[in-house]
Amino acid sequence: MTRFEDELKNNNFVCSYCVKCEHFVWPASEFCNKCLGDVTWKQVSKNAKLVESSSKDGRYFCIAEFEGNIRVFGALSEDSQPKHAQDLILEKCDYDNSPKFVFKTG
């Protein structure tokens, strides 16, 4: 299990961060995908922007963007139609064979 997966299991969203390039490395990795340098692990903001959404059987799903370059797929905990570029807040994250993210509108 990776550090990323371990942290998600504890409801903690962290990502690798290159100190040299000063950017989050996504997908999370043990080295920078631009300069191949070493990374540190940094807490990702719980604030995100809605990029895209869809619904099925009354539930809403979305692609949310964090920190300007981290995009994840998740579910919305509310059952009202979200608006494009709407602010989202990460309510819960977990890992059970794959990452899981749940958002509420902010």
C-alpha positions in Angstrom: 0.0 0.0 0.0 1.3 3.5 -0.8 1.4 6.5 1.4 -1.4 8.1 -0.7 -3.7 5.1 -0.2 -2.8 4.8 3.5 -3.7 8.5 4.1 -7.0 8.2 2.2 -8.0 5.3 4.4 -7.6 7.8 7.3 -9.8 10.4 5.6 -6.7 12.5 4.8 -6.1 13.7 1.3 -2.3 14.2 0.7 -0.3 14.3 -2.4 3.3 14.3 -3.4 4.8 17.8 -3.8 8.0 18.8 -5.6 9.8 21.5 -3.6 12.1 22.3 -6.5 9.3 22.8 -9.1 6.8 24.0 -6.4 3.8 22.0 -7.7 1.7 19.0 -6.7 2.7 15.9 -8.5 -0.4 14.2 -9.9 -1.0 11.3 -9.9 0.8 11.0 -6.6 4.3 9.6 -7.1 7.6 9.0 -5.3 9.3 11.4 -7.6 8.5 14.6 -9.6 7.0 14.0 -13.1 8.7 17.2 -14.4 12.2 17.2 -13.0 12.4 13.7 -11.6 13.4 15.2 -8.3 12.5 14.0 -4.8 9.1 14.9 -3.4 7.6 15.5 0.0 4.0 14.8 1.0 1.7 17.7 1.5 -1.9 18.2 2.6 -4.3 19.0 -0.2 -6.8 21.7 0.4 -10.4 20.5 1.0 -11.6 23.2 -1.3 -12.2 22.3 -5.0 -14.0 23.5 -8.1 -16.6 21.5 -10.0 -15.3 20.7 -13.5 -18.0 18.4 -14.7 -21.1 16.6 -13.3 -23.6 13.9 -14.2 -26.4 12.1 -12.5 -27.8 8.6 -12.3 -30.8 7.4 -10.4 -31.1 10.7 -8.5 -27.4 10.7 -7.4 -24.9 13.3 -8.6 -21.3 12.6 -9.5 -18.5 15.0 -10.5 -15.0 15.7 -11.5 -13.5 18.1 -9.0 -10.2 20.0 -9.3 -7.9 20.8 -6.4 -4.8 23.0 -6.3 -5.2 23.9 -10.0 -4.1 20.5 -11.4 -5.4 17.6 -9.3 -8.6 16.2 -10.7 -10.6 13.4 -9.1 -13.9 11.7 -9.7 -16.3 11.7 -6.8 -19.9 11.7 -5.5 -21.9 14.7 -4.3 -23.6 14.2 -0.9 -26.4 16.5 -1.8 -29.2 15.7 -4.3 -29.6 19.0 -6.0 -28.2 19.9 -9.5 -24.7 21.3 -9.1 -23.5 24.3 -11.2 -20.4 24.4 -13.4 -17.4 25.9 -11.6 -19.3 25.7 -8.3 -17.2 25.6 -5.2 -17.0 22.2 -3.6 -15.7 21.0 -0.2 -14.2 17.5 0.3 -16.3 15.9 3.0 -14.8 12.4 3.0 -12.1 10.4 1.3 -11.3 6.8 1.6 -9.5 3.9 -0.2 -11.0 0.5 -0.7 -9.3 -1.0 -3.9 -9.7 2.5 -5.4 -9.8 6.1 -4.2 -13.2 7.4 -3.1 -14.2 11.0 -2.7 -17.4 12.6 -1.4 -18.1 16.3 -1.8 -20.7 18.9 -0.7 -21.3 22.2 -2.3 -19.5 25.1 -0.7 
